[in-house]
Amino acid sequence: MAKVKKQPRPKAETPKGFRDYFGAEVTSRSEMLAKIAGVYHRYGFEALESSAVETVEALGKFLPDVDRPNEGVFAWQEADEGGNGDWLALRYDLTAPLARVYAQHRNDLPTPYRRFAMGPVWRNEKPGPGRFRQFYQCDADTVGAPSVAADAEICALLADVLEEVGLGGQYLIRVNNRKVLNGVLEAMGLEDDAQKDAVLRTIDKFDKVGESGVRELLGKGRLDASGAYIDGVGLSEAQAEPVIAFLTSKGETTEATLANLGAAVGASEIGAGGVAELREIADLLAAQGYEADRIVIDPSVVRGLGYYTGPVFEAELTFEITDEKGRPRQFGSVAGGGRYDDLVKRFTGQAVPATGVSIGVDRLLAALAASGKAEARAEGPVVVTVMEKARMAEYQAMVAELRQAGIRAEVYLGNPKNFGNQLKYADRRGSPAAVIAGSDEFEQGKIQIKDLILGARIAENATLEEWKERPSQFECPRSELVARVQDVLAGRGQ
């Protein structure tokens, strides 16, 4: 009889492009989401939780650089008898699902419909450093409001979120309008869609190659940093000039920028309309106290997704960080959005105005860490140690008192034989204090409390005299358990 081949053990590893999040990280994210939700709620937006799975047809082809509807997403086909089941996919953002939700439930929803949503999204793209296939987004959108007052409000909301999470004075929200860009393409006299797309891709490289690089790429082409030759779009200098005028139109003041944009779009009506919308947004924000030091008109903003139809905006953090090679660079973008008036139309056949913003939560958390504003570690529970296994009920009574007082606490449930391991456990948990009681303490109606926060501080900096003056472990009556632990948590200790 043939020997049954032993099944190999599965590898204990996360799939490529995914990662696990542990206690402090999860807590930090939850706290940030609560702060962002508080701002969204203050602005009158209502929470929505939609399915993580949508039909591929409903999601649409809005990820950049894809030709097939299920490329760039995690998709699968539902099995049916004929093999023709629907294609389903994990959502790649929170905006496309909103369009489906509004189209499906529009008769039951108020107009305008103001919703916010938070949760993970998934993209089947090549992962890299800091780039994962699953990440959190935090969106706020207004559906059914044609006025650019809705776009201005989203910009103000985004500024308030960044202030709320502790990044005041370290960000700039840059605003542009796709109508202005369309006006520039019209002024160039381009009719071929492929050539228009090539121009848009070139514009998006402005921050990397500069004005001279864009001129070369719009013309015959250029050599990149590696020495490879990149073919250009093939435009004449006269055709390329409106693009250059558009990209270099940012002036010293908002008024100067708007005037330069007006010149760049020439006689284009759609371009002039876009400039007028930007002027109205700037006026509305200024009336609320949002000046150009926080929100600015900037022609270099070109959002990548294809569904934007009007104003677009991006939040960029302005402080420097050091990259993996030790070079200084700007932290970069943490949020973006814009107006997408045609997205719901895919379902209803009727144009429905909509605008919104998406905030990258993981990017925000990384920004706080880079700016030194993130907590070094989350505070763990108070640990009630176990000296006498037979007195477990009494230890559980202690921890119950602490919990009823709103204090996070736990009884040590590992092997209590080695007391040193219990304190090591408390230290690994980031515990602020450990409660100690053996037979002597129980007989005398007392407990010992070890102030682990103070103990760590003393071990690092204090002199022997200071340690004697304020020891990190003290005795107190059992009846004072809650009050004395509260003192430790408040930093008052012994």
Salt bridges, closest charged atoms under 4 A:
GLU25 OE2 - ARG19 NH2 2.43
GLU54 OE2 - ARG100 NH2 2.79
GLU71 OE1 - ARG68 NH2 3.04
GLU125 OE1 - ARG131 NH2 3.00
ASP141 OD1 - ARG115 NH1 2.67
ASP151 OD2 - ARG339 NE 2.98
GLU153 OE1 - ARG114 NH1 2.89
GLU163 OE2 - ARG294 NH1 3.48
GLU211 OE2 - ARG215 NH2 3.36
GLU216 OE1 - ARG222 NE 3.00
GLU241 OE1 - ARG215 NH1 3.46
GLU255 OE1 - ARG279 NH1 2.89
GLU277 OE2 - LYS179 NZ 2.64
ASP298 OD2 - ARG174 NH1 3.19
GLU314 OE1 - ARG174 NH2 3.17
GLU314 OE2 - ARG303 NH1 2.75
GLU316 OE1 - ARG174 NH2 3.60
ASP323 OD2 - ARG327 NE 2.91
ASP341 OD1 - ARG339 NH1 2.98
GLU394 OE2 - ARG391 NH1 2.98
GLU401 OE2 - ARG478 NH2 2.68
GLU410 OE1 - ARG429 NH1 2.59
GLU475 OE1 - LYS446 NZ 3.47
GLU480 OE1 - ARG484 NH1 3.36
ASP487 OD2 - ARG484 NE 3.86
ASP487 OD1 - ARG492 NH2 2.81
